[in-house]
Amino acid sequence: MNHKKGFTLLEIAIVSVFASLLLILFFVQKSNIDAMDRDEKRKTAINAMYYALEEGFYKEHGYYPESISEENIKVIDPALWTDPSGINLGDPLSSYSYEAANCKDGKCKEYILKATLEKEDAFVKYNRN
């Protein structure tokens, strides 16, 4: 009998399909993990803003500001004002939003801080006081 060494075209095709499926699965999972990481960064930023407003600004002034930024909330790492997409809070395209309510003369009694997430519902914080 004459035996040739090597792989048949069918064997090569099966291995190629299997390898392709593994690569697709890897990139889908990597995309999900990256999105969850960006969501965690958004939650961290909103929590930092929330505690700075409650423990810093409100305790010092007795009210909440009409808008928040690096100028009036100085205790936050400046990088946290920018969402993972590189857009600053206050920009309409930002995944972060601050909505003050019940305001008079720039002094507000309520607010809503929100981050739009990719893999979960929006992360929302309301004023504590």
Secondary structure, DSSP 8 states (H G I E B T S, - for coil): -----S--HHHHHHHHHHHHHHHHHHHHHHHHHHHHHHHHHHHHHHHHHHHIIIIIIIHHHSSEESS--TTT-TTS-GGGGB-TTS-BTTSTT-SEEEEEEEEETTEEEEEEEEE--SSSS-EEEE---
